[in-house]
Amino acid sequence: MKELHQALQELRTAIQEHAEAAVARLRAREALEEALARAMVAGEVQGRNEEERKAKARTLLADHYKALMEAEEALIWAKARLGIAKYWVEGLS
């Protein structure tokens, strides 16, 4: 019974961490899209073709791209922890 209680606590924590990671990813994506839009309107993202414009954007907004990558990585780990917690609870039920 104590182990089931512990497993349920872990599941609750994993659910909360997953939700927080998902929100963080959404916010990072929104911040990147907003920064990209501002840069495009200001004429900072220019190039002869799409490839050059993408390269310029990645260079100009490197911090935003890094933040998004980190948020996506955190979400992957949160999903993994959630899956493990679910498996643990199911094994005890």
N, C-alpha and C positions, 0 to 999 in steps of 0.2 A: 504493500500500500504506500509506503514511504517512497519507494522508487517510482511509482506511478505519479505521485504528487510532484516529485522532482522533475520527472519527464514533462508533465503538464506545464510546470513553471518554465522549463526550458523552451517548450513550444510557444508559450505566450511571449517570451522574450524574443524568440526568433521571428515571430509574426510582426512584432513591433519594429524590430530592426529591419526587416524586409520592407515594411511600409515606409520607414524613414529613408531607406536607400532608394526606393522608387521615387519618392518625392524629391530627393536630392538630385537624382538623374534628370527628372523633369525640369527642375530649376536650372541646372547646368545647361541643358539643351536650350531652354528659353533664353538664358543669358547669352549664349553663343549666337542664336538666331537674331537677337536684338542687336548685339554688337556688329554682326555681319551686315544687317540692314543699315545701321548707322554709317558704317564704313562705306557701303555702296552708295548711299545718298551723298556722302561727303566726297565721293570720287576717289577714295583711297584704294579701292579694289578695281584695278584696271589691268588689261592685258589684251593681247591680240586675239586670243581664243579662250575657250572655257578652261582649258588646262592651266594656262597662265594665270587666269583669274583665281582659280582654286588654289594654286600654289601661293599666290600673293595673299589670299585670305588666310591660309594656314600659317603663313609667316607672321602676318600682321596680328592675328588673333591667337597666337600660340598658347597663351595662358588659358584662354577659354576652351580651346580644343583639349588641352591637358586636363582641365577641370572636368570636362565631360568624360574623358577616358577614365579618370579616377573614379568618377561617380558610377560609370558602367561597371567597372571592376568591383567596386564595393557592392553593387547590386548582385553581381554574379556570386560573390561570396555569401551574401545574405540569403540568396536562394538556396545555396548549398547547405547552409546551416539550418534553414527551414526544412529542407528535405530530410536531413538527418534527424531533426527533432520529431518530425512526423513519423518517420520510420521507427524511432524509439518508442513513441506513444503507441503506435499500432502493434508493436511487438509485445507490449505489456498489457494490451487490452484483451 
